[in-house]
Amino acid sequence: MIDNASIESLKNSIDIVDVVGNYVELKKAGANYKANCPFHGEKTPSFVVSPSKQIYHCFGCGAGGDAIKFVMELEKLNYPEAIEKLASMYNFSLRYTKGSSDYSDARRVLEAIQRWYVKNLEQNETARNYLKERGISQNSIERFGIGYVPEGRSVMRFLDTMSLPRPQAAEAGIIAQGEDGGYYARLVERITFPIYSPSGAAVGFGGRTITNHPAKYINSPQTKLFNKSRLLYGYHLAKESIYKNKKLIVCEGYLDVVMFHQAGFTEAVATLGTALTSEHLPLLRKGEPKVILAYDGDKAGVAAALKAAQMLAHADFDGGVVLFPDGQDPADLIAKGQSEAVAKLLREAKPLIPFVLEKIVEAYDLHDPRAKEAAFGALKQFLAGLSQIIKDAYIPMAASLLGVAPAMFGTQAKPERARENFSQPKDDVAQLSILKTLVEKPDLIDFVLDVADINMFGSYAPLFTALLNNETEHPHLMGLSVDESLKVLSEEELQDALRSFLIRHYDTRIKQVNADGRMPFAQKAFLIRKIKTDIIPRLKRGELVPYDDSI
């Protein structure tokens, strides 16, 4: 935290007339100063700044406060960010309370390493050629501070040469400590994209491999300065256009943002290797812009757009969705000189709510009555999250897409019953959650197959088979993906769910063995003893027992 005495010293060293005068043209009016209010449009000045009271007030919209409040409101910053913004404007050195000096040390490391990354790019022809081939101009390279990090030993030598302590470098996310206690560089042989806070302070990096590393992009780890779920790449450069034009474009990657800006779409930002989440909403809300989701048109892009559009619609955002065709991303189109085509796509963005309604319906086979009933449940659940007026406006569209009467969406309808009919008994929610998790995290399929067989899933075995065959357009798999009543499990939750599922399976297996009149007594005794005294106790102790097809 910033030391309170330091904040008071800063307040005493700045003058509100000077601060406000950096943003608007002030004119003397008696003992005060007047201007057109920067917070609402007006032709006759009603915005007054008082040098004697060190406050401002607008008689038109009611805005008012001190210099810090003015910077907070105009720059869309929180209190600490506004303090640091003013401190940087007036070259004032803030003091931090004990235990929080790591913030300033980490920032010093980040700023130094960023300058070094930029210098390295100038000396690396391979990295420069890659950027050139992607269509990125020198001006964009400089504007976004794009750099290059070489192999790990060079990073460690640079830190030592600059007397940057390794613990502070680790605090900044530049290096990490291994099990042997030694340090290693997190990013190596990658093009670097510095990530800034909304106020323009360096907080981390994204790195793009140019050596065909399996992980194409890597971000800085979570630190005191860096929270990827609350940051948007390029926001510090885009915010002026966002507030001015009341528009914000969310795309999927660093290069998309750079190329959008290069083509004049300077409202573009991107998430940092993560989906758009509710933690992003406060930042998206600043300036109250219309939010355009500009995603790739592949399956992953459509799924991400659907989830983000649902969230934004329920949070009362205005906006739309653009899906770029033919497997191309915005950066590709702009690099090919098709900026006007991109502009046309943005102008014709599908509004958020119609997009969600259409994609929900597309996920179901409407020729199957039970699937159609489930689609109805999903539509009604989505509409229930909207305000009454908005919901009423879109019920006719939902009914038309589904081919039912609008009255079906009245208060007497029971969407939860439709969901029950589709998703089988409530006891099976755990199995469906496991399957939904594998839809969202296919890299965990082998982990599940190590301990479970497809046939263990009973009536859901066909869904599991479709999953293994990568039938991503299977209507029931898509239904699972958009079913918000089912949870995507963490790895720890998945392990717990699998243990409970396996215990129930082996309890049932004991009954099946007992009831099997054709099985020899000795074999029955062996299987029951194996399950009762070995497998189930191990599962209950927290161990996932490998699948054995002889049991």
Secondary structure, DSSP 8 states (H G I E B T S, - for coil): -B-HHHHHHHHHH--HHHHHHTTS--EEETTEEEE--TTS--SS--EEEETTTTEEEETTT--EE-HHHHHHHHHT--HHHHHHHHHHHTT----B-TT-THHHHHHHHHHHHHHHHHHHHHH-HHHHHHHHHTT--HHHHHHHT-EEE--HHHHHHHHHHTT--HHHHHHTTSEEE-TTS-EEES--SEEEEEEE-TTS-EEEEEEEESS--SSSEEE----SS--TTT--BTHHHHHHHHHHHTEEEEESSHHHHHHHHHTT-TTEEE-SSS---GGGHHHHHTT--EEEEEEESSHHHHHHHHHHHHHHHHTT--EEEEEESTT--HHHHHHTT-HHHHHHHHHT-EEHHHHHHHHHHHTS-TTSHHHHHHHHHHHHHHHHTS-HHHHHHHHHHHHHHHTS-GGGGSTT--HHHHHHHHH--GGGHHHHHHHHHHHH-GGGHHHHHTT--GGGGGGGHHHHHHHHTT-TT-HHHHHHHH-TTS----HHHHHHHHHHHHHHHHHHHHHHHHH-TTS-HHHHHHHHHHIIIIIHHHHHTT------TT-
